[in-house]
């Protein structure tokens, strides 16, 4: 191999490797009864450990409607998020330990370091593409149905 090819390959790997995630996300279907009592189905990646929670939806540019990420903790606590390294606007929904809706922050600003917090202690946080809360009527009265505690 010639020297320029090797240097070019090294440079390309240098650019790509930091963006690769080595965490693996479990994917599952999530059922939510919305504010009207209708059952909505979402396909979500599960972030239930420090590694997956720290990665979240960072670097994701195309998040299909009806998909997202469910963050899970062992106990309820105030949860804080930011949009650093996240190019897609999201709706971030907070749920208590029983899966009952607490609050939503809609249409978050991509790449922002502004603190996004639950209004009360929460155990589950759902990130969906911006506009999903309104489209699927995910507000007060909504509840996650299949938590499988």
C-alpha positions in Angstrom: 0.0 0.0 0.0 1.2 3.5 -0.7 1.9 5.9 2.1 -0.9 8.4 1.1 -3.5 5.7 1.1 -2.6 4.6 4.6 -2.5 8.2 5.9 -5.9 8.8 4.2 -7.4 5.7 5.8 -6.0 6.7 9.2 -7.5 10.2 8.8 -10.9 8.7 7.8 -10.9 6.4 10.8 -9.9 9.3 13.1 -13.0 11.2 11.9 -15.5 8.3 12.1 -14.5 6.3 15.2 -15.4 9.1 17.8 -19.0 9.1 16.4 -19.5 5.4 16.6 -21.4 4.1 19.6 -20.3 0.9 21.1 -23.3 0.6 23.4 -26.1 -1.7 22.3 -29.7 -0.7 22.8 -32.5 -3.2 23.4 -35.5 -2.4 21.2 -39.0 -3.0 22.5 -42.6 -1.9 21.8 -44.0 0.6 24.3 -47.8 1.0 24.8 -49.1 4.3 26.1 -52.7 5.2 26.9 -52.9 8.8 25.8 -55.0 11.7 27.2 -58.0 10.5 25.3 -57.6 6.9 26.5 -56.4 5.7 23.1 -53.6 3.2 23.0 -50.6 4.3 21.0 -47.7 2.0 20.1 -44.1 3.2 19.9 -40.9 1.3 19.1 -38.2 2.5 21.5 -34.6 1.8 22.3 -34.1 1.2 26.0 -31.5 3.2 27.9 -31.3 1.5 31.4 -27.7 1.8 32.4 -25.2 4.6 32.8 -23.6 3.9 29.4 -26.8 3.8 27.3 -28.3 6.8 29.3 -25.2 8.9 28.7 -25.4 8.3 24.9 -29.2 8.6 24.4 -30.2 10.0 21.0 -27.0 12.0 20.5 -25.8 12.3 17.0 -29.1 11.0 15.6 -30.3 13.1 12.6 -33.3 11.1 11.4 -35.6 9.8 14.1 -38.7 8.2 12.5 -42.1 9.2 13.8 -43.4 6.6 16.3 -39.8 5.7 17.5 -37.7 7.0 20.3 -35.8 6.1 23.4 -37.1 5.2 26.9 -34.7 6.0 29.8 -35.2 3.8 32.8 -33.9 4.2 36.4 -34.4 2.0 39.5 -36.0 4.8 41.5 -37.8 8.1 41.1 -35.7 11.3 41.2 -35.7 14.6 39.5 -34.3 14.0 36.0 -32.2 16.5 34.0 -31.5 16.4 30.3 -29.8 18.6 27.7 -29.5 18.6 23.9 -25.8 18.8 23.6 -24.6 16.8 20.6 -28.2 16.1 19.6 -29.1 17.5 16.1 -32.8 16.6 16.2 -35.4 18.5 18.1 -37.2 16.3 20.5 -40.2 16.1 22.8 -39.0 14.9 26.2 -41.7 13.3 28.4 -41.4 12.5 32.1 -43.3 9.7 33.8 -43.4 8.6 37.5 -42.6 5.1 38.8 -46.1 3.9 37.9 -45.7 5.1 34.3 -48.1 8.1 34.9 -47.3 11.2 32.8 -45.8 14.1 34.8 -44.7 16.7 32.2 -43.3 17.2 28.7 -40.8 19.7 27.3 -41.8 20.0 23.6 -39.7 21.0 20.6 -36.3 21.1 22.4 -33.6 23.2 20.8 -30.9 21.1 19.1 -27.4 21.3 20.5 -28.6 23.4 23.5 -27.0 23.0 26.9 -30.1 24.4 28.6 -31.3 22.2 31.5 -34.5 20.3 30.8 -36.0 18.9 34.0 -38.9 16.8 35.2 -41.5 18.7 37.2 -41.6 16.0 39.9 -39.4 12.9 40.6 -39.6 10.6 37.6 -38.4 7.1 36.9 -39.1 6.9 33.1 -38.2 9.5 30.4 -39.3 9.1 26.9 -37.7 11.0 24.0 -39.6 11.2 20.8 -39.2 13.4 17.7 -40.5 16.9 18.2 -44.2 17.3 17.6 -45.0 13.7 18.8 -46.7 14.8 22.1 -49.2 17.0 20.2 -49.7 14.5 17.4 -50.3 11.5 19.7 -52.0 13.6 22.5 -49.4 12.6 25.1 -50.3 14.9 28.0 -51.9 14.7 31.5 -53.8 11.5 31.8 -51.3 9.5 29.6 -49.7 6.4 31.1 -47.2 3.8 30.0 -49.0 0.5 30.0 -46.3 -2.2 29.6 -43.6 -1.4 32.1 -43.1 -5.1 33.1 -41.7 -4.2 36.5 
